[in-house]
Amino acid sequence: MQSRLTPALETRWTLGVGTVTIALAAVLAARLTAWPPNEDEALVWFVAQQPLGDLLHTAMGERGGAPLHFLLAHVVLGISPTLGALRLLSAIPVALALPVVAALAGRLAGRRAALVATILIAASWTTFFHAIYARMYGLFLLTTALSFLLLLRALERPTWSRLALWAIAALTAIATQPYGALVLAVQAVFVAARGARALRNLARPAVAFAAVVLAATPLWVTYARLADRFDVGAGGGGAGELGSPGDVFAYLWSTLGDFTVGWTPAEIVVALATLAGAVVLFRARREAGLLVAAVVLVPMVALLAARSGSGLFLETRHLIFALPFVATALAVAIIRGAELSRVWAPIAAGVALAALVAGEVAWGFDRTPWLYEGEPAARTEARAAAAEWLARRTRSDDVLLGYEPIYLDAARAGASDWQTFVPRADARLAVRALRDAPSLGHGVWVLDASDAYDPDVVRLTLPDRSPGPRFESEVFGPFLVIRSREPMRTPERFLQDTVLVSRLGRELAIGDSWLNLETAKAGLRQVRRSPRSRSTSSS
C-alpha cells in the first residue's frame, strides 16, 4: 500500500508533516496550563505519587486500568511534581503521534491524502483536548497508530522481527488503555479478511496474535476487574449510557462530531464525505478500505453486543484510535472531490481544507472554551482560596470524598499527605478504602457549581450553606468546602455524613451530588449487612 515519491517530493512531504507537528507542539506548549485541573487528573496525580508497590496494587488490583500510564506518571512526577509535567505526558505523545499517523495514512491513501489527514487531526478538538488532558489518551493515540503502522509493515513481509515489533506495540497499546483489546480485535479481523484467500499467509501472523493474547493475560485479568467495578454508573461529557442500538449510534455520531465538526448540518456533510472517501479508498486500494471498514464496523458490532445490561458509559476518547482512519477517509474525499474541478483542484482542496480546519477549531471552542481562552479569573482566584483553606485545616488522616481538583491545588499549597481518598461511583471500592484506612479522621467534601465541560451551566457563585451543625464550611465563589468537626471513626459515619452533604448538593443543583448520594446509600447498605460495619478504625 506504500507509494513511492521522488526525493524532491519526499522532502516536501516530510517538511509539510514536520511543519504541522511543530505548529501543534507550539500551540500545546502555549496552552498547557490554560485548562484548569480536573478530577481525573487529580486521581492520576495522587495515585501516581504512591510508592511503586502501592501504585501497582491500585492500578492493577483496585482501579483496574491504564497501568502503563500510571507507571510513566510515577516517573514523571518523581522528576517534576507539577501538573504541567503530568500534562506533558499527554502532549508529547500526541506530538509524536502526528508523524506516525502521517506514515500510516500515507500507506493507506498516499502522501497527499496523508498530509491533509495530518492537518485535520492536528486541528481536531479530540486531539487538542487529549494532548492537554493528563490521562492516557494521548499515549493511546500514539501506541495504537504505531501498532497499525507496524502491522501493515509486517504484513508486507511477515518476518519474525517485524511481527515482534508489532507485538510490542500492540502490548503497549493494551497496557495503555483497556480499549487496546478492541484495537487488537480490529487488527485480527483485518488480517483474517485480508488473508482469507491464502491461508498459508496467516500462519505467522496467527502465532504473533496468539503470543500477544497470552502475554497480555495479567492485563485481561485487570480489565475484567475494571468491567465489574462500577455499580452506580458514571458519565459526563459523553453520549451517556449505551442502553439501546439507538444509544450506540448516537455515541458514534457524537464521536464523529468531536473528531471533526459537531454541529448537525456540518456533521452531515462530513459524514457523507467520509463515507464517500472510504468507498473511493476501498475501490482504489482494497486492503486500505478493508482496514478502514474494520476500524468502523468492529467497534460498532462490539458495542451493540455489549450494550445490554452493561451500564456502559463511553466518551469520544475511548475511540480515539479511529481518528486517523476517519481523517484519512475524509482527506481522500477532499482530494478526489477537488479533482473534479480539474485546473482549480489545488484551490478547491485548499478551500475545503481551510473550511474544515476552521470548523474544527470553532467546534473545539464551543465544546470547551476554557481550553482555548483560559479559566475565568474569578474561578482561578476562588480555587486558590479554597485550596489555601484546606491546606491550613486538614490533617493527613482526613477522609476525602473523590479526587477533587481542589485537593490537587491544596497539595501544591502545602497540605498534608492525605492517606484516604474515597472513590465516587463505586460503593464497593469506597467501602474498601474506608475499611483499609489506618485511621478515619475528619471528613472532607467539596461541592463545585462550575463545570468546565458545559459553559452553559457554569456558576461562579454559591450560597453559603452547611449540611448541619456537625460540619464547618466555607464558600469560595463556586466552591463550597465542607469538613466535619469530629473524626469519622467508622465507615458508616463517613457514609452517613456523605448522604447529608450530597443532599445539600442536590438542593444546590451540584452535578455530581446525585452520584455521590447513590454511592453513599449503596455503601451504607453494604456496611450494615456486614459484621465489619460495627468495627472502628484506629483514631
Summary of the structure (lengths in Angstrom):
residues: 539
radius of gyration: 24.7
end to end distance: 66.5
largest distance: 81.8
contacts: 1896
relative contact order: 0.09
helix: 70%
strand: 6%
